[in-house]
Amino acid sequence: MRSRIPVLLSLLFLAACNPGNKSQNAEVKIITSLPERKADVIIDGKLFTSYCWPENVYKPVLYPIYTSVGTEVTRGYPLKPRLGEQTDHMHQVGMWLTYGNVNGLDFWGNGSRGYKEPKGGEIRHVSIDRVQSKNGEGLLGTTSEWVAPSGKVLLKEQTDFHFSGKGNLRIIDRITKLTAQDTDVLFKDTKEGMFGIRVARQLELPSKSAVTLIDSTGKPSPVKDTLNLGVSGNYLSSEGVEGDAVWGKRAKWMELKGNIGNEQVSIVICDHPDNPAYPTYWHARGYGLFSANPFGWNDFTGGKEELNFSIPAKKSIKIKYRVIVSSGQILSPDEINALSEEFEKKYK
């Protein structure tokens, strides 16, 4: 009987979080504001996140992202810097999907020095196509274009964001269709990709070396921090790997857990069996970059394996990810497995 307890707990947890159980579903509203270049996602009367396309970020992002009680889990820098944050990798804003070597162009790191790079690709927001709220779920459908510096469109992107809330959980399901235009599109192996989030300082892993933080004037402090005060993050993969060791490993899902003040927080990214190269490799770093990268084989295996994934002209692929944000509770592997299985079945 004892061996069945984890399974029973998972089933009970999944039942409580089942989208079909309307008593558990929070109210979701999506409010668009084209002049402000954003669409706000409101769950139970509180801002959960905003889909936005700032002019100096060079890709659409979800920013900021909050827990159910209103605690921000994303880094504020560079859009809204906060005291005590790191100032590295200024292109890592909110949550995004992009890649570092697309037909030789860097879509991932464009803007890392505060301006558009000569060989940097840009993902341009084109339109908001669908806004819908029903049965406890908000749907935001968008179109973007992956554009070379010459102005040539390499990829057309159509993304559906599904937002929901269940108790202390907030969930984002991102379903993205990428269609190559009139030329083949090569995603050459690189660690710099693909679906990522840059988290708040408190969810970073404690650093073994000194780091430069923002001071009270909003500028990098001349004094490097060595104390890791309030820094409590740790990774756990579906395969049981923890900490910095998750980098370059394959896993079906990855959890980043820690405390922001007195609030326990879990952020989970789930891969989907239909995605290319499932289960994905993880470009997850201790300094706060939390990213799934299915295409970086060469870097992750030290040159032992290579993929160089490509989309032929006029052909498409779909990429599906689920993000779970839990407040006041560190999710267990059984609970994550239940939510991951729900995700897989929902988007077959």
C-alpha positions in Angstrom: 0.0 0.0 0.0 2.9 2.3 0.9 4.3 2.2 -2.7 0.9 3.5 -4.1 0.9 6.7 -2.0 2.9 8.9 -4.4 0.7 7.8 -7.3 -2.5 8.5 -5.3 -1.1 11.9 -4.3 -0.4 12.7 -7.9 -3.9 11.8 -9.0 -5.4 13.9 -6.2 -3.2 16.8 -7.1 -4.0 16.5 -10.8 -7.7 16.3 -10.1 -7.5 19.5 -8.0 -5.8 21.3 -10.9 -7.8 19.8 -13.7 -8.9 22.6 -16.1 -12.3 20.8 -16.3 -12.9 21.4 -12.6 -14.4 24.9 -12.9 -14.4 25.4 -9.1 -10.7 25.5 -9.2 -10.2 27.8 -12.2 -9.4 31.5 -11.7 -10.9 34.2 -13.8 -8.6 35.3 -16.6 -8.8 38.5 -18.6 -6.5 39.8 -21.3 -6.4 43.6 -21.9 -4.6 44.8 -25.0 -3.0 48.2 -25.4 -1.3 48.7 -28.8 -0.1 52.2 -28.0 1.7 50.8 -25.0 3.0 47.8 -27.1 1.6 45.2 -24.7 -1.3 42.9 -23.6 -1.8 42.5 -19.9 -2.9 39.1 -18.5 -5.1 39.5 -15.4 -5.8 36.5 -13.2 -8.3 36.9 -10.3 -7.9 40.6 -10.6 -4.1 40.7 -10.3 -1.6 41.2 -13.1 0.1 37.9 -13.9 2.2 38.9 -16.8 2.3 41.1 -20.0 3.0 40.1 -23.5 5.1 43.1 -24.8 7.4 44.1 -27.5 9.7 46.9 -26.3 11.6 48.7 -29.1 15.0 48.0 -27.4 14.6 44.3 -26.7 14.3 43.0 -30.3 11.9 40.2 -29.5 8.5 39.9 -27.9 8.6 38.8 -24.3 6.4 38.0 -21.4 7.4 40.6 -18.7 7.1 40.9 -15.8 5.8 37.6 -14.4 4.2 37.3 -10.9 3.2 34.6 -8.5 -0.5 34.3 -7.4 0.2 36.6 -4.5 1.9 39.3 -6.6 5.6 38.5 -6.1 7.7 39.2 -9.2 9.8 36.2 -10.3 11.5 37.8 -13.2 14.6 40.1 -13.1 13.7 43.8 -13.5 17.0 44.8 -15.3 17.3 46.3 -17.9 13.7 47.5 -18.3 13.0 48.3 -14.6 16.2 47.7 -12.6 15.9 46.9 -8.9 18.4 47.3 -6.1 20.6 44.2 -5.6 20.1 42.7 -9.1 22.9 41.6 -11.5 23.5 43.6 -14.7 24.9 40.9 -16.9 23.3 39.7 -20.2 21.0 42.6 -20.7 19.3 40.8 -23.6 17.8 38.3 -21.1 14.5 40.0 -20.5 11.4 38.2 -19.0 10.5 35.1 -20.9 11.2 34.5 -24.5 11.8 32.1 -27.4 14.7 32.7 -29.8 18.0 31.3 -30.9 21.6 32.3 -31.2 22.5 31.0 -34.7 19.8 31.1 -37.4 21.3 31.1 -40.8 24.4 32.6 -39.2 22.5 35.4 -37.4 22.3 35.9 -33.6 18.7 36.3 -32.6 19.4 35.3 -29.0 22.1 37.8 -28.0 21.0 40.8 -30.1 20.9 43.8 -27.8 23.4 42.4 -25.3 25.3 45.7 -25.5 22.3 48.0 -25.5 21.9 48.4 -29.2 21.0 46.3 -32.3 24.0 44.2 -33.5 25.1 44.3 -37.2 24.7 40.5 -37.3 21.8 40.4 -34.9 18.4 39.0 -36.0 15.2 40.6 -34.7 11.8 39.0 -34.0 9.3 41.7 -34.9 5.8 41.6 -33.4 3.3 41.8 -36.3 -0.1 41.5 -34.8 -2.4 40.2 -32.0 -4.7 37.9 -33.8 -6.9 36.4 -31.1 -7.9 37.4 -27.6 -10.2 35.0 -25.8 -11.2 34.3 -22.2 -13.5 31.3 -21.3 -13.7 28.3 -19.0 -10.9 29.7 -16.8 -8.4 30.1 -19.5 -7.1 33.1 -21.5 -5.9 32.7 -25.0 -3.6 35.2 -26.7 -2.7 34.5 -30.4 0.1 36.5 -32.0 2.1 36.7 -35.2 5.8 37.7 -35.4 8.5 37.6 -38.0 12.1 36.6 -37.6 13.9 39.2 -39.7 17.5 39.5 -40.9 19.4 42.9 -40.7 18.8 43.1 -44.5 15.0 43.1 -43.9 14.6 39.6 -45.3 12.0 37.5 -43.3 13.4 34.1 -42.5 10.6 32.7 -40.4 7.0 33.5 -39.7 6.0 32.8 -36.1 2.4 32.1 -35.0 2.1 31.6 -31.2 -0.8 30.8 -29.0 -0.3 31.6 -25.3 -2.7 29.8 -23.0 -2.9 31.4 -19.5 -4.6 29.8 -16.5 -4.7 29.9 -12.7 -5.6 27.2 -10.2 -5.3 28.0 -6.5 -1.7 29.0 -5.9 -0.6 27.9 -9.4 -0.2 30.0 -12.5 0.3 28.3 -15.8 1.5 29.4 -19.3 1.3 27.0 -22.2 3.2 28.3 -25.2 2.4 26.7 -28.6 4.6 28.2 -31.4 4.5 27.4 -35.1 7.6 28.4 -37.0 7.3 28.5 -40.8 10.4 28.9 -43.1 9.7 31.4 -45.9 11.4 31.1 -49.3 14.7 29.7 -48.0 15.8 26.8 -45.8 16.4 27.9 -42.2 19.3 26.3 -40.3 19.5 26.3 -36.5 23.2 25.6 -36.2 24.2 24.0 -32.9 24.9 26.5 -30.1 24.2 26.6 -26.4 22.5 30.1 -26.9 18.9 29.1 -27.0 16.0 28.6 -27.0 13.0 29.0 -24.6 14.1 30.9 -21.5 13.3 33.0 -18.5 15.6 35.3 -16.5 14.6 35.1 -12.9 14.8 37.4 -9.9 18.0 37.6 -7.8 16.5 35.5 -5.0 16.0 32.5 -7.3 19.6 32.4 -8.5 21.8 29.7 -7.2 24.3 30.9 -4.5 27.4 32.1 -6.3 30.9 30.7 -5.5 32.5 34.0 -6.7 31.8 37.7 -6.2 29.1 39.3 -8.4 28.4 42.9 -9.3 25.0 44.2 -8.2 22.9 47.3 -8.8 23.3 49.9 -6.1 20.8 52.4 -4.8 21.5 54.8 -7.7 20.5 52.2 -10.2 24.1 51.6 -11.4 26.5 48.7 -11.0 28.0 48.9 -7.5 31.8 49.3 -7.3 31.7 46.7 -4.5 31.2 43.1 -5.5 28.8 41.0 -3.4 30.1 37.8 -1.9 27.4 37.1 0.7 24.5 35.6 -1.3 22.1 37.2 1.0 18.5 36.1 0.2 19.8 33.9 -2.7 18.3 30.5 -2.4 17.6 28.9 -5.8 18.3 25.3 -6.8 17.5 23.3 -9.9 16.0 19.8 -9.9 15.5 17.9 -13.2 13.0 15.1 -14.0 16.0 12.8 -14.0 17.0 13.7 -10.4 19.9 15.9 -11.3 20.3 19.1 -9.1 22.1 22.4 -8.9 24.6 23.5 -11.6 25.0 19.9 -12.8 21.7 20.2 -14.8 23.5 22.3 -17.4 23.9 20.4 -20.7 21.8 17.5 -19.4 18.6 16.1 -21.0 15.4 16.1 -19.0 11.6 16.1 -19.6 11.1 19.0 -17.2 13.2 21.3 -14.9 12.2 22.9 -11.7 13.8 26.0 -10.2 12.9 26.4 -6.5 13.7 28.8 -3.8 12.4 31.5 -1.5 11.6 35.2 -2.2 11.5 36.6 1.3 9.2 34.2 3.2 7.4 32.9 0.1 8.3 29.5 -1.3 8.4 29.6 -5.1 8.7 26.9 -7.8 9.1 27.7 -11.5 8.9 24.6 -13.8 9.5 24.4 -17.5 8.0 21.2 -19.2 9.1 19.9 -22.5 6.6 18.2 -24.8 7.1 14.8 -26.5 6.2 16.3 -29.9 9.0 18.8 -29.7 12.2 18.2 -31.8 15.0 16.4 -30.0 12.8 15.5 -27.0 13.8 15.4 -24.2 15.5 18.7 -24.4 18.9 19.7 -23.2 19.0 22.5 -20.6 20.9 25.8 -20.8 20.2 26.5 -17.1 22.7 28.6 -15.3 23.2 29.5 -11.7 23.2 33.3 -12.4 19.4 33.2 -13.2 19.2 32.0 -16.8 16.7 29.2 -17.0 16.4 27.9 -20.5 15.4 24.8 -22.5 17.5 24.3 -25.7 16.8 21.3 -28.0 19.3 22.3 -30.7 22.6 22.9 -28.9 23.9 19.3 -29.1 27.5 20.2 -30.1 28.1 22.5 -27.2 26.3 20.3 -24.6 28.2 17.1 -25.6 31.6 18.7 -26.1 31.5 17.9 -29.8 30.5 14.3 -29.4 27.0 14.8 -31.0 25.7 17.3 -33.5 22.2 18.1 -34.7 22.2 21.3 -36.9 18.4 21.2 -37.1 16.8 22.9 -40.2 13.4 23.8 -41.5 13.1 23.4 -45.3 11.6 26.4 -47.2 7.8 26.6 -46.9 7.8 23.9 -44.2 6.8 24.3 -40.5 7.5 22.9 -37.0 5.6 23.3 -33.8 7.3 23.8 -30.4 5.3 23.4 -27.2 6.3 24.4 -23.6 4.5 24.7 -20.3 5.6 27.0 -17.5 4.3 26.5 -14.0 4.7 29.1 -11.3 3.8 28.0 -7.8 3.5 30.2 -4.7 3.8 29.1 -1.1 4.7 25.6 -2.1 7.7 23.8 -3.6 6.2 21.4 -6.1 7.2 17.7 -5.7 8.3 15.5 -8.6 5.0 13.6 -8.4 3.0 16.9 -8.7 5.2 18.1 -11.6 4.8 14.8 -13.4 1.0 15.1 -13.1 1.0 18.6 -14.5 3.4 17.6 -17.2 1.3 14.6 -18.3 -1.8 16.9 -18.3 0.1 19.2 -20.7 1.2 16.4 -23.0 -2.4 15.1 -23.3 -3.9 18.6 -23.8 -1.8 19.4 -26.9 -1.4 16.1 -28.7 
